[in-house]
Amino acid sequence: MNDEYGADLLTLIDDEGEEHEFEVLDVIDNDDGCFYALLPTFEDPQQKVDAEGTYYIFEAIEEDGEQQLAEVENEELLDKLAELFESRFEELYDSDDADAEENDDE
């Protein structure tokens, strides 16, 4: 199988100037703002295993005319967003599993 589409990757620079690469899992744009669910990428396979299921939620903000991503400070909003993202992940993966089962039956 030839996958024409690769992962949507994003590089963030922290306060110390270090670069961190993430895969964009999903984006939610609602009345609260625009939020990204990001999965860290790792070169070491063991780090990937250790971080299994760990993702981060960032808010898109505009600062000095540039779009930037910032941590969500409000815990209540963060919990609400986590529930939204996780329900969307479940729908996505349930759909993928159903598609795979249909292809297996053919």
C-alpha positions in Angstrom: 0.0 0.0 0.0 1.4 3.4 -1.0 0.4 6.1 1.5 0.3 9.4 -0.5 -0.3 11.5 2.6 2.2 11.8 5.4 1.7 13.0 8.9 1.0 16.7 9.3 4.0 17.8 11.3 4.5 21.0 13.3 7.7 22.3 15.0 7.3 24.4 18.1 10.1 26.4 19.8 9.9 26.5 23.6 11.0 29.4 25.9 14.6 28.0 26.0 14.8 28.1 22.2 14.6 24.3 21.8 12.7 22.8 18.9 10.1 20.1 19.4 8.3 18.3 16.6 4.7 17.2 16.9 2.2 15.4 14.7 -1.2 17.3 14.4 -3.8 14.8 15.5 -6.9 17.1 15.2 -8.0 20.7 15.3 -11.1 22.0 17.0 -12.4 25.5 16.1 -15.3 26.5 18.3 -16.7 29.4 20.4 -13.9 29.0 22.9 -11.2 29.4 20.2 -9.0 27.3 17.9 -7.3 24.3 19.6 -4.8 21.7 18.4 -4.2 18.2 19.7 -0.5 17.4 19.1 1.4 14.2 19.5 5.1 14.4 20.1 7.4 12.7 17.6 10.4 10.7 18.8 13.5 9.4 17.1 14.0 6.7 19.8 11.3 4.0 19.5 11.4 3.4 23.3 10.5 7.0 24.0 7.5 6.6 21.7 6.4 3.5 23.6 6.8 5.3 27.0 4.7 8.2 25.8 1.9 6.0 24.3 -1.4 7.9 24.5 0.2 11.2 25.6 -0.9 14.2 23.5 -0.9 17.9 24.2 -3.6 20.5 23.7 -2.6 24.0 22.5 -4.6 27.1 21.8 -3.9 29.1 18.6 -3.4 32.8 19.6 -2.4 35.8 17.7 0.6 37.7 19.1 2.3 40.6 17.3 0.4 39.7 14.1 1.6 36.1 14.1 -0.3 32.9 14.9 1.3 31.1 17.8 0.3 28.1 19.9 0.1 28.5 23.7 -0.7 26.2 26.6 -4.3 26.1 27.7 -4.2 27.6 31.3 -7.9 27.1 32.2 -8.2 23.6 33.7 -12.0 23.5 33.2 -11.6 24.4 29.5 -8.7 21.9 29.2 -10.8 19.1 30.6 -13.7 20.0 28.2 -11.3 20.0 25.2 -9.8 16.7 26.2 -13.2 15.1 26.3 -14.0 16.6 22.8 -10.8 15.4 21.3 -11.0 12.0 22.8 -14.6 11.5 21.5 -13.4 12.6 18.1 -10.5 10.2 18.3 -12.8 7.3 19.2 -15.1 8.1 16.2 -12.1 8.2 13.9 -10.6 5.0 15.1 -13.9 3.2 15.3 -14.5 4.2 11.7 -11.0 3.0 10.6 -11.6 -0.3 12.4 -15.0 -0.8 10.6 -13.4 0.0 7.3 -10.6 -2.5 7.9 -13.1 -5.2 8.9 -15.1 -4.5 5.7 -11.9 -4.9 3.6 -11.1 -8.1 5.4 -14.5 -9.5 4.5 -14.0 -8.9 0.8 
